[in-house]
Amino acid sequence: MVVFVVVFRALLRYTLLKRRDFFMRNFNIQDCILYEDREILVCHKPAGIAVQNARLGAADMESSLKNYLALKNPGKMPYLGVVHRLDQPVEGVLVFAKTPKAASGLTRQITAKTVTKEYLAVTAQMSDEKQGHLEDYLKKDSRTNSSSVVTSKTPGAKKAVLDYWVQEEIKDERTETGKRILVKIALDTGRHHQIRVQMAHKGMPLLGDRKYNAKDLSGLPLGLCSCHLAFRHPVTGKKMEFKAAPKGEAFTGFQTL
């Protein structure tokens, strides 16, 4: 049985890598753009694409958007401010700044916690509570690029806060419990791998999470999407609101989407 699990996981990893490589070869940044003006650019980041600093030869959002802007304005070095991020396997809405002034304005809102950030997640495990408020302290381990729940007195610990609401449950024989559960999450803080770590600690690990849900053998990609982003335009002050429907396989079949 142990040999079977090891072989299955190796095949699963190979399949996911091939799927990612195929997507990246056919990646077109213009298909990701939801909104653009002189100061900001809003995108639906695909799962599998890094926000920045991708491995050599791989596409990332920052370099792809800079190339896109450079082609629009030949001879001019484009500015692109990365003001927040999504993990590489996570899809969803991101806003980028096209000017330093816009970057400062967006960063102030994020620091002041006036930006609305909501996510949709998929798990196969249900806690006793269909909605909840989670407060934990997380510490990042840079050596393993992971975070864990620790006590508040742990050196380097940072408070992490989110709220969740169970939306829908459907049957799926690929999962250990025979079901998939859709959860809506509102972030109050933005810690490293926050949703993935806190949900796993709660007993609701996300499907497809190779780092925090190693027992998952469903074969599904990570079920996490930044579905709703709202903020004030950093120059005009106008309220801006963007929503994205998740495209990942883990989200298929839910009637509420």
URLINUR-V433754 format. One line per field, one symbol per residue. ss: DSSP state (2 for helix, 1 for strand, 0 for the rest). phi: phi as a letter, one per 40 degrees, with the letter a starting at -180 (. if undefined). Layout:
ss=???
phi=???
This chain:
ss=02222222222222222222222220002222111100011111100001000000000122222222222200000000110000000011111110022222222222200001111111100000001111111111100001111100000001111111111111100000001111111110000002222222220001000000000000000001111111110000001111100000222000000
phi=.ccccccccccccccccccccccccbcbccccccaabcbbabbbcccgbccafccdgbcbccccccccccccbdgbccbaccbabbddccbhcbbbcbbdccccccccccccgbccbbbbbbbbbbccbcaabbbbbbbcbccbfabacbccccdgcbcbbabbbcbabbcacccccgabbcbcbbcbbbccfdccccccccgbcccgcccbacccbcgccdcaaccabbacdcbcgccbabbbccbcccccgcccc
